[in-house]
Amino acid sequence: METLFDGERAFEHLRKLAVEIGPRPSGSEEERKAAEYIASEFRTMGLKTEVQEFEITTGVVRAKKLEVLAPYTEEVVCEAMAMTGSSPPQGVVGDIIYLEATDDEYITPEVAGRVILTSRWNRAALKKLSRYKPLAVVTIETAPRTLEKHLWGSAEFRAKYGDLPVVRISYENGLKLLEKGAKTVRVVVQNEETKTRSRNVIGEIEGTMNPDEIVLIGGHYDTVLEVSGAGDNAAGTALAMELARVFQEKGTRRTMRFVAWGCEELGLRGSVHYAGGLREESEKLKKERPDEEVETELDKTKLCVNLDVHGAFLGSNSSSILGPPELTAAVKLMSKELGVLYEVREAVYSSDGTSLSCVGVPSASFSRGGGSNVFMHSTEDEIRWLKPEALQIQGGFIEQFLTRYVAKAAAFPFERKIQDKNKKDIEDYFARSPPLVKKALGLKIS
């Protein structure tokens, strides 16, 4: 099967996003510039282009510091998590309590008024921690020789459970604190929150024979704070952009929508906004016309192909499927046929395809793992680890998959169905999300 995908072209999109524009945190001026670049490229290709805006709450870190005060003195390099809460300007001072994990059984009244040190921090602990009111959390990276991660907190959880300053430190520095018996520390975190807007950028190629059958292909283009996000996920966005050029040239029987999702790193907010809008419109139309067989835009959306974390020169391919068994089988069979090794599983992948599957759209998420993936969400997620050849492997495979099963298929081959076991996994995944996300997706709010 002939392929038109060009890894070098895709790599130039990657370079523009990750190097020329650089870090693209949600709601930032750089995220807006990236959206404008992607929209301009879609228009140049001749795609029908739309920029879909939505409101978000985002944040920046204004100050961060971790100091050991006793039994020795030392400043420890750290990164603060935006939107988890702020300390007073002078910081908070308290004794350390080390927790192997932050599951319920580890959180006892002993944490009150102390600084938690742990390598197993998770948001689910916030509810119980809010009862005992620790002073701060110092979370240790789980692998040696990696930099501290730049991760987001949640404005909704902070408002609900209160301020809890959180900083992240390297594995080596965490080990040092324990080995040297650090007892008393000062934690300074100054965060600033603001309401702003993010954007999904949509470029559409209308199908020539079955325009009412819609397939989404995309990846998120935003990053966490201060991180260029070359692999996560300028590379996935670049794949989607080059695939848009390919199918504008090849043509397609079915409508293809290429989407650069905004604000993924803050909790899939771009895809949640899109999927939630489809769900609300569908429910409204069917309620208004109960005696008719109404096919809504949600019903017409048959598949979401999600591209997140790509480009590692030394790596391996994987695909996570939420959908009917034949979708899983199709990826496995094409892998064997083309001799491109894929690890294929039926499971939730923590990215934008899961938002669409939550409202009933099957999804296939493609990614490329590699040693450099340990740098995700840190300042070392740089273009130097990535190569056009790796983009060519994924891009060529996905082009052939879409050509066979979407662009040229006489009938769409995949049932629009999410298996029951996957539905439970999806619900469990979003159980940790803020109420606004659950409401948009039609999930029970608890």
SEMAR-140191 format. One record per residue (C-alpha): residue in three letters; z, x negated, y negated. Coordinates in nm, 4 decimals. Last residue first. Layout:
! SEMAR-140191
> ALA	Z	X	Y $
...
This chain:
! SEMAR-140191
> SER	4.4010	1.9521	-1.2373 $
> ILE	4.0593	2.0737	-1.3500 $
> LYS	3.8394	2.2200	-1.0772 $
> LEU	3.4847	2.0879	-1.1078 $
> GLY	3.2020	2.2446	-1.3019 $
> LEU	3.0369	1.9136	-1.3946 $
> ALA	3.1101	1.9480	-1.7669 $
> LYS	3.4665	2.0629	-1.6952 $
> LYS	3.5367	1.7674	-1.4675 $
> VAL	3.4129	1.5215	-1.7305 $
> LEU	3.6212	1.6819	-2.0061 $
> PRO	3.9273	1.6866	-1.7769 $
> PRO	3.9286	1.3042	-1.7385 $
> SER	3.8064	1.1547	-1.4098 $
> ARG	4.0197	1.0509	-1.1114 $
> ALA	3.9249	1.3634	-0.9121 $
> PHE	3.5626	1.2659	-0.9794 $
> TYR	3.5485	1.0390	-0.6741 $
> ASP	3.7371	1.2830	-0.4516 $
> GLU	3.4942	1.5598	-0.5434 $
> ILE	3.1995	1.3316	-0.4644 $
> ASP	3.3481	1.2308	-0.1277 $
> LYS	3.4054	1.5971	-0.0387 $
> LYS	3.0477	1.6825	-0.1297 $
> ASN	2.9271	1.3882	0.0802 $
> LYS	3.0903	1.5250	0.3957 $
> ASP	2.9367	1.8655	0.3214 $
> GLN	2.5846	1.7205	0.2993 $
> ILE	2.4096	1.7521	-0.0359 $
> LYS	2.0860	1.9530	-0.0264 $
> ARG	1.7512	1.9741	-0.1988 $
> GLU	1.5532	1.9168	0.1203 $
> PHE	1.3437	1.6032	0.1081 $
> PRO	0.9703	1.5856	0.1876 $
> PHE	0.8103	1.7238	-0.1314 $
> ALA	0.4764	1.8532	-0.0085 $
> ALA	0.1399	1.6749	-0.0231 $
> ALA	0.3220	1.3510	-0.1035 $
> LYS	0.1332	1.1333	-0.3537 $
> ALA	0.3705	1.0699	-0.6475 $
> VAL	0.6970	1.1662	-0.4804 $
> TYR	0.7390	1.0495	-0.1201 $
> ARG	0.4718	0.7840	-0.0819 $
> THR	0.4406	0.6590	-0.4372 $
> LEU	0.8147	0.6795	-0.5014 $
> PHE	0.8987	0.4657	-0.1972 $
> GLN	0.6157	0.2229	-0.2741 $
> GLU	0.7361	0.1781	-0.6322 $
> ILE	1.0934	0.1437	-0.5073 $
> PHE	0.9970	-0.1449	-0.2794 $
> GLY	0.7899	-0.3225	-0.5420 $
> GLY	1.0643	-0.2904	-0.8014 $
> GLN	1.3355	-0.4148	-0.5674 $
> ILE	1.1534	-0.7282	-0.4545 $
> GLN	0.9871	-0.7881	-0.7929 $
> LEU	1.3212	-0.7717	-0.9717 $
> ALA	1.4453	-1.0495	-0.7440 $
> GLU	1.1345	-1.2590	-0.8176 $
> PRO	1.1831	-1.2107	-1.1917 $
> LYS	1.5088	-1.4088	-1.1661 $
> LEU	1.8767	-1.3574	-1.2415 $
> TRP	2.1820	-1.5869	-1.2487 $
> ARG	2.0901	-1.7371	-1.5883 $
> ILE	2.0634	-1.3863	-1.7402 $
> GLU	2.4379	-1.3637	-1.7882 $
> ASP	2.7261	-1.1671	-1.6411 $
> GLU	2.9538	-1.4604	-1.7274 $
> THR	3.1181	-1.2717	-2.0150 $
> SER	3.2912	-1.0493	-1.7616 $
> HIS	3.2179	-0.6932	-1.6525 $
> MET	3.0203	-0.8201	-1.3512 $
> PHE	3.0868	-1.1868	-1.2779 $
> VAL	3.1631	-1.1242	-0.9098 $
> ASN	2.8035	-1.0009	-0.8887 $
> SER	2.6889	-1.3641	-0.9099 $
> GLY	2.7458	-1.4029	-0.5367 $
> GLY	2.4871	-1.1399	-0.4611 $
> GLY	2.4284	-0.7689	-0.4363 $
> ARG	2.1123	-0.5853	-0.5265 $
> SER	2.1291	-0.2148	-0.6044 $
> PHE	1.9538	0.1121	-0.5232 $
> SER	2.1128	0.4547	-0.5613 $
> ALA	1.9416	0.7458	-0.3869 $
> SER	2.0458	1.0841	-0.5169 $
> PRO	2.0269	1.4461	-0.4024 $
> VAL	2.0722	1.6982	-0.6876 $
> GLY	2.3499	1.9523	-0.6317 $
> VAL	2.5615	1.9411	-0.9488 $
> CYS	2.7813	1.6563	-0.8200 $
> SER	2.4643	1.4839	-0.6982 $
> LEU	2.3554	1.4470	-1.0594 $
> SER	2.6833	1.2849	-1.1614 $
> THR	2.6691	1.0605	-0.8513 $
> GLY	2.3327	0.9189	-0.9567 $
> ASP	2.4961	0.7798	-1.2694 $
> SER	2.7123	0.5143	-1.1064 $
> SER	2.9986	0.4561	-0.8668 $
> TYR	2.7986	0.4766	-0.5452 $
> VAL	2.9205	0.7590	-0.3228 $
> ALA	2.8268	0.7251	0.0428 $
> GLU	2.5575	0.7668	0.3055 $
> ARG	2.4711	0.4064	0.3815 $
> VAL	2.1639	0.1844	0.3772 $
> GLU	2.1798	-0.1955	0.3961 $
> TYR	1.8285	-0.2935	0.3042 $
> LEU	1.6038	-0.5724	0.4338 $
> VAL	1.2480	-0.5706	0.3064 $
> GLY	1.0179	-0.5958	0.6085 $
> LEU	0.7865	-0.3293	0.4738 $
> GLU	0.8072	-0.0980	0.7769 $
> LYS	1.1731	-0.1637	0.8480 $
> SER	1.2811	-0.0957	0.4897 $
> MET	1.0472	0.2037	0.4754 $
> LEU	1.2187	0.3479	0.7813 $
> LYS	1.5692	0.2985	0.6421 $
> VAL	1.4805	0.4517	0.3040 $
> ALA	1.3154	0.7509	0.4724 $
> ALA	1.6030	0.7975	0.7172 $
> THR	1.8564	0.8278	0.4371 $
> LEU	1.6395	1.0889	0.2661 $
> GLU	1.5887	1.2663	0.6014 $
> PRO	1.9663	1.3001	0.6421 $
> PRO	1.9917	1.5219	0.3314 $
> GLY	2.1579	1.3978	0.0144 $
> LEU	2.3922	1.1416	-0.1327 $
> ILE	2.2472	0.8037	-0.0380 $
> SER	2.3670	0.4522	-0.1171 $
> SER	2.1072	0.1744	-0.1019 $
> SER	2.1527	-0.1981	-0.0565 $
> ASN	1.9594	-0.5169	-0.1128 $
> SER	2.0690	-0.8785	-0.0689 $
> GLY	2.1321	-1.1760	-0.2961 $
> LEU	2.0325	-1.5144	-0.4320 $
> PHE	1.8033	-1.4363	-0.7239 $
> ALA	2.0368	-1.1634	-0.8501 $
> GLY	1.8207	-0.9186	-1.0506 $
> HIS	1.9996	-0.5912	-1.0083 $
> VAL	2.3151	-0.3913	-1.0709 $
> ASP	2.2350	-0.0181	-1.1099 $
> LEU	1.9109	0.1667	-1.0370 $
> ASN	1.9508	0.5393	-0.9667 $
> VAL	1.6799	0.7536	-0.8088 $
> CYS	1.7637	1.1199	-0.8715 $
> LEU	1.5940	1.3880	-0.6613 $
> LYS	1.4715	1.7483	-0.6674 $
> THR	1.5231	1.8682	-1.0244 $
> LYS	1.3488	2.2092	-1.0180 $
> ASP	1.6726	2.3900	-0.9362 $
> LEU	1.8409	2.2236	-1.2351 $
> GLU	1.5486	2.3234	-1.4541 $
> THR	1.6081	2.6810	-1.3482 $
> GLU	1.4288	2.8860	-1.0854 $
> VAL	1.5298	3.2471	-1.1454 $
> GLU	1.4972	3.4896	-0.8580 $
> GLU	1.5607	3.8028	-1.0600 $
> ASP	1.8256	4.0749	-1.0374 $
> PRO	2.1037	3.8647	-1.1903 $
> ARG	1.9077	3.7775	-1.5051 $
> GLU	2.1724	3.6864	-1.7670 $
> LYS	2.4061	3.5362	-1.5068 $
> LYS	2.1228	3.3337	-1.3559 $
> LEU	2.0233	3.2043	-1.6985 $
> LYS	2.3791	3.1067	-1.7937 $
> GLU	2.4527	2.9331	-1.4629 $
> SER	2.1364	2.7249	-1.4888 $
> GLU	2.1957	2.6312	-1.8526 $
> GLU	2.5517	2.5212	-1.7752 $
> ARG	2.4444	2.3149	-1.4734 $
> LEU	2.1559	2.1422	-1.6526 $
> GLY	2.3813	2.0567	-1.9470 $
> GLY	2.6478	1.9208	-1.7141 $
> ALA	2.3918	1.6960	-1.5463 $
> TYR	2.2766	1.5502	-1.8790 $
> HIS	2.6248	1.5096	-2.0282 $
> VAL	2.7593	1.3695	-1.7003 $
> SER	2.4618	1.1307	-1.6883 $
> GLY	2.5476	0.9957	-2.0322 $
> ARG	2.9252	0.9949	-1.9793 $
> LEU	2.9211	0.8006	-1.6518 $
> GLY	3.2863	0.6993	-1.7097 $
> LEU	3.3008	0.4715	-2.0126 $
> GLU	3.0708	0.2185	-1.8458 $
> GLU	2.7942	0.4734	-1.8140 $
> CYS	2.7726	0.5289	-2.1909 $
> GLY	2.3977	0.5762	-2.2162 $
> TRP	2.1516	0.6416	-1.9338 $
> ALA	1.7997	0.5046	-1.9617 $
> VAL	1.6037	0.7862	-1.8005 $
> PHE	1.2550	0.7895	-1.6513 $
> ARG	1.1509	1.1451	-1.5800 $
> MET	0.8794	1.1841	-1.3174 $
> THR	0.6965	1.5138	-1.2835 $
> ARG	0.5216	1.5569	-0.9533 $
> ARG	0.1609	1.4862	-0.8556 $
> THR	0.1854	1.1380	-1.0051 $
> GLY	-0.0383	0.9003	-1.1974 $
> LYS	-0.1107	0.5355	-1.1179 $
> GLU	-0.1118	0.4060	-1.4782 $
> GLN	0.1805	0.6138	-1.6078 $
> PHE	0.3325	0.5405	-1.2696 $
> VAL	0.3357	0.1649	-1.3231 $
> ARG	0.4485	0.1791	-1.6852 $
> ALA	0.7453	0.3983	-1.5911 $
> LEU	0.8251	0.1616	-1.3033 $
> GLU	0.8459	-0.1202	-1.5605 $
> MET	1.0975	0.0755	-1.7657 $
> ALA	1.3055	0.1731	-1.4622 $
> LEU	1.3240	-0.1887	-1.3434 $
> ALA	1.4258	-0.3026	-1.6931 $
> THR	1.7067	-0.0465	-1.6965 $
> GLY	1.8333	-0.1846	-1.3656 $
> ALA	1.8176	-0.5408	-1.5022 $
> ALA	1.9947	-0.4553	-1.8276 $
> ASN	2.2708	-0.3227	-1.6052 $
> ASP	2.4916	-0.4737	-1.4938 $
> GLY	2.2821	-0.7800	-1.4063 $
> ALA	2.2368	-0.8879	-1.7672 $
> GLY	2.5439	-0.7130	-1.9014 $
> SER	2.5709	-0.9102	-2.2256 $
> VAL	2.9506	-0.8678	-2.2284 $
> GLU	3.1583	-0.8438	-2.5484 $
> LEU	3.2833	-0.4898	-2.4715 $
> VAL	3.1507	-0.3135	-2.1613 $
> THR	2.7794	-0.2570	-2.1318 $
> ASP	2.5180	0.0110	-2.2006 $
> TYR	2.1677	0.0331	-2.0477 $
> HIS	2.2298	0.2702	-1.7589 $
> GLY	1.9661	0.3120	-1.4895 $
> GLY	1.6795	0.5484	-1.4243 $
> ILE	1.4445	0.7540	-1.2126 $
> LEU	1.4700	1.1344	-1.2209 $
> VAL	1.2374	1.3457	-1.0053 $
> ILE	1.1127	1.6870	-1.1176 $
> GLU	0.9171	1.9460	-0.9208 $
> ASP	0.7874	2.1900	-1.1794 $
> PRO	0.4871	1.9666	-1.2537 $
> ASN	0.3512	2.0084	-0.8988 $
> MET	-0.0204	1.9249	-0.9286 $
> THR	-0.0645	1.6826	-1.2224 $
> GLY	0.3017	1.5928	-1.2686 $
> GLU	0.4199	1.5288	-1.6217 $
> ILE	0.5220	1.1709	-1.6998 $
> GLU	0.8458	1.1809	-1.8965 $
> GLY	1.0429	0.9216	-2.0942 $
> ILE	1.4103	0.9972	-2.1547 $
> VAL	1.6566	0.7896	-2.3568 $
> ASN	2.0180	0.9000	-2.3139 $
> ARG	2.2233	0.8367	-2.6249 $
> SER	2.5727	0.7599	-2.7537 $
> ARG	2.7553	0.9065	-3.0515 $
> THR	3.0747	0.8306	-3.2411 $
> LYS	3.4435	0.9159	-3.2389 $
> THR	3.6637	0.6149	-3.3049 $
> GLU	3.9450	0.4266	-3.1367 $
> GLU	4.1176	0.1035	-3.2438 $
> ASN	4.3233	-0.1143	-3.0122 $
> GLN	4.5917	-0.3707	-3.0942 $
> VAL	4.7446	-0.5280	-2.7848 $
> VAL	5.0286	-0.7813	-2.7975 $
> VAL	5.2315	-0.8559	-2.4857 $
> ARG	5.5423	-1.0790	-2.5011 $
> VAL	5.6831	-1.2143	-2.1788 $
> THR	6.0169	-1.2688	-2.0029 $
> LYS	6.0563	-1.3889	-1.6449 $
> ALA	5.7854	-1.6340	-1.5488 $
> GLY	5.8885	-1.7813	-1.2132 $
> LYS	5.6590	-2.0814	-1.2133 $
> GLU	5.4818	-1.9705	-0.8932 $
> LEU	5.4496	-1.6076	-1.0067 $
> LEU	5.3104	-1.6848	-1.3514 $
> LYS	5.0830	-1.9521	-1.2010 $
> LEU	4.9379	-1.7095	-0.9474 $
> GLY	4.8526	-1.4684	-1.2261 $
> ASN	4.6941	-1.7514	-1.4240 $
> GLU	4.4775	-1.8505	-1.1282 $
> TYR	4.3732	-1.4919	-1.0551 $
> SER	4.2629	-1.4542	-1.4171 $
> ILE	4.4359	-1.2266	-1.6659 $
> ARG	4.3887	-0.8649	-1.7738 $
> VAL	4.5821	-0.6886	-2.0473 $
> VAL	4.7090	-0.3303	-2.0626 $
> PRO	4.9067	-0.1642	-2.3435 $
> LEU	5.0418	0.1761	-2.2356 $
> ASP	5.0181	0.4422	-2.5044 $
> GLY	5.0856	0.7969	-2.3936 $
> TYR	5.0073	1.0047	-2.0849 $
> LYS	4.7763	1.2728	-2.2231 $
> ALA	4.6326	1.0971	-2.5288 $
> ARG	4.5893	0.7739	-2.3328 $
> PHE	4.4281	0.9640	-2.0464 $
> GLU	4.1760	1.1256	-2.2804 $
> ALA	4.1018	0.7999	-2.4651 $
> SER	4.0310	0.6290	-2.1341 $
> GLY	4.0571	0.2583	-2.0582 $
> TRP	3.7571	0.0342	-2.0702 $
> LEU	3.7048	-0.2972	-1.8938 $
> HIS	3.6372	-0.6557	-2.0006 $
> LYS	3.7184	-0.8532	-1.6870 $
> GLU	3.9049	-1.1849	-1.6969 $
> LEU	3.6874	-1.4721	-1.5797 $
> THR	3.6238	-1.5567	-1.2204 $
> ARG	3.7333	-1.8665	-1.0319 $
> PRO	3.9737	-1.6931	-0.7946 $
> ALA	3.9350	-1.3291	-0.6903 $
> THR	4.1554	-1.0209	-0.7444 $
> GLU	4.1923	-1.0389	-1.1219 $
> ILE	4.5559	-0.9944	-1.2260 $
> THR	4.6764	-0.6939	-1.4259 $
> VAL	4.9427	-0.7312	-1.6934 $
> VAL	5.0804	-0.3841	-1.7708 $
> ALA	5.2954	-0.2882	-2.0707 $
> LEU	5.6344	-0.1560	-2.1809 $
> PRO	5.7103	0.0590	-1.8764 $
> LYS	5.7712	0.4257	-1.9539 $
> TYR	5.9336	0.5821	-1.6466 $
> ARG	5.7756	0.9275	-1.6610 $
> SER	5.4420	0.8045	-1.8005 $
> LEU	5.4212	0.5670	-1.5033 $
> LYS	5.3878	0.8633	-1.2684 $
> LYS	5.0880	1.0082	-1.4491 $
> LEU	4.9349	0.6692	-1.5243 $
> ALA	4.9248	0.5527	-1.1614 $
> ALA	4.5895	0.7195	-1.0949 $
> ARG	4.4376	0.4882	-1.3532 $
> ASN	4.4498	0.1896	-1.1188 $
> TRP	4.6041	-0.1593	-1.1221 $
> ARG	4.6172	-0.3537	-0.7947 $
> SER	4.6666	-0.7182	-0.8968 $
> THR	5.0053	-0.6489	-1.0526 $
> LEU	5.2492	-0.7602	-1.3220 $
> ILE	5.4394	-0.4706	-1.4814 $
> VAL	5.6221	-0.5408	-1.8063 $
> ARG	5.9657	-0.3765	-1.8192 $
> GLY	6.1325	-0.0885	-2.0062 $
> ALA	6.1266	0.1383	-1.7009 $
> VAL	5.9673	-0.0304	-1.3984 $
> GLU	6.2897	-0.0029	-1.1944 $
> PRO	6.2613	0.3780	-1.2037 $
> THR	6.0169	0.3457	-0.9114 $
> ILE	5.6396	0.2931	-0.8819 $
> TYR	5.5609	0.1213	-0.5536 $
> GLU	5.5632	0.4405	-0.3444 $
> ASP	5.3212	0.6084	-0.5836 $
> ASP	5.0444	0.3495	-0.5524 $
> THR	5.0546	0.0746	-0.8129 $
> ALA	5.0229	-0.2225	-0.5793 $
> GLU	5.2014	-0.5468	-0.4883 $
> LEU	5.4213	-0.4859	-0.7935 $
> TYR	5.5799	-0.7715	-0.9922 $
> ILE	5.8416	-0.6787	-1.2542 $
> ILE	5.8321	-0.8943	-1.5672 $
> ASP	6.1019	-0.8861	-1.8326 $
> GLY	6.0269	-0.7468	-2.1745 $
> VAL	5.8901	-0.8104	-2.5224 $
> VAL	5.6439	-0.5751	-2.6918 $
> GLY	5.3994	-0.6860	-2.9583 $
> GLN	5.4475	-0.7868	-3.3219 $
> PRO	5.1765	-0.5439	-3.4320 $
> PRO	5.3412	-0.2627	-3.2274 $
> SER	5.1670	-0.2245	-2.8928 $
> SER	4.8440	-0.0342	-2.8499 $
> GLY	4.7117	0.2043	-2.5871 $
> THR	4.4706	0.2169	-2.2969 $
> MET	4.1685	0.2689	-2.5197 $
> ALA	4.0342	-0.0878	-2.4990 $
> MET	4.1607	-0.3094	-2.2177 $
> ALA	4.2893	-0.6410	-2.3442 $
> GLU	4.1547	-0.9730	-2.2202 $
> CYS	4.3903	-1.2610	-2.1481 $
> VAL	4.4456	-1.6355	-2.1833 $
> VAL	4.8146	-1.7148	-2.1316 $
> GLU	5.0312	-1.8598	-2.4078 $
> GLU	5.3194	-2.0743	-2.2805 $
> THR	5.6957	-2.0978	-2.3131 $
> TYR	5.9358	-2.1603	-2.0253 $
> PRO	6.2206	-1.9584	-1.8661 $
> ALA	6.1319	-1.7543	-2.0654 $
> LEU	5.8952	-1.6623	-2.3512 $
> VAL	5.5586	-1.6387	-2.1692 $
> GLU	5.2978	-1.5172	-2.4166 $
> LEU	5.0134	-1.2697	-2.3690 $
> LYS	4.7946	-1.1923	-2.6695 $
> LYS	4.5335	-0.9424	-2.7816 $
> ALA	4.4148	-0.8199	-3.1227 $
> ARG	4.1447	-0.5899	-3.2631 $
> VAL	4.0141	-0.4469	-2.9352 $
> VAL	3.7439	-0.1868	-2.9876 $
> GLY	3.7168	0.1788	-2.8972 $
> THR	3.4989	0.4695	-2.7957 $
> THR	3.5229	0.8451	-2.8124 $
> ILE	3.1934	1.0095	-2.7288 $
> GLU	2.9516	1.2625	-2.8761 $
> PHE	2.6079	1.3215	-2.7282 $
> GLU	2.2515	1.2309	-2.8219 $
> GLN	1.9364	1.2927	-2.6170 $
> VAL	1.6447	1.0731	-2.7244 $
> GLU	1.3180	1.2270	-2.6036 $
> THR	0.9864	1.0668	-2.5097 $
> LYS	0.6665	1.2108	-2.3636 $
> LEU	0.5293	0.8926	-2.2104 $
> GLY	0.2271	0.7158	-2.3597 $
> MET	0.3259	0.3591	-2.2686 $
> THR	0.3870	0.2880	-2.6385 $
> ARG	0.6163	0.5917	-2.6488 $
> PHE	0.8216	0.4605	-2.3560 $
> GLU	0.8437	0.1164	-2.5198 $
> SER	0.9637	0.2664	-2.8485 $
> ALA	1.2256	0.4746	-2.6668 $
> ILE	1.3545	0.1637	-2.4871 $
> TYR	1.3758	-0.0348	-2.8118 $
> GLU	1.5452	0.2497	-2.9987 $
> ALA	1.8012	0.2902	-2.7209 $
> ALA	1.8717	-0.0841	-2.7295 $
> LYS	1.9225	-0.0712	-3.1059 $
> ARG	2.1663	0.2212	-3.0630 $
> GLU	2.3618	0.0282	-2.7994 $
> GLU	2.3730	-0.2656	-3.0417 $
> GLU	2.5108	-0.0444	-3.3201 $
> SER	2.7919	0.0521	-3.0863 $
> GLY	2.8604	0.3907	-2.9264 $
> SER	2.9077	0.2495	-2.5788 $
> PRO	2.9114	-0.1293	-2.5684 $
> ARG	2.5727	-0.3026	-2.5883 $
> PRO	2.6361	-0.6782	-2.5598 $
> GLY	2.3164	-0.8739	-2.6315 $
> ILE	2.0218	-0.7490	-2.8380 $
> GLU	1.8094	-1.0626	-2.7938 $
> VAL	1.9756	-1.1816	-2.4721 $
> ALA	2.0654	-0.8838	-2.2526 $
> LEU	1.8253	-0.6170	-2.3786 $
> LYS	1.5226	-0.8288	-2.4717 $
> ARG	1.5664	-1.0541	-2.1694 $
> LEU	1.5814	-0.7589	-1.9301 $
> HIS	1.2666	-0.6109	-2.0847 $
> GLU	1.1013	-0.9537	-2.0375 $
> PHE	1.2217	-0.9589	-1.6765 $
> ALA	1.0451	-0.6293	-1.6097 $
> ARG	0.7168	-0.7780	-1.7246 $
> GLU	0.7747	-1.0815	-1.5005 $
> GLY	0.8607	-0.8615	-1.2027 $
> ASP	0.5277	-0.6806	-1.2253 $
> PHE	0.5004	-0.3540	-1.0311 $
> LEU	0.1382	-0.2654	-0.9538 $
> THR	0.1736	-0.2252	-0.5789 $
> GLU	-0.1063	-0.1450	-0.3336 $
> MET	0.0000	0.0000	0.0000 $
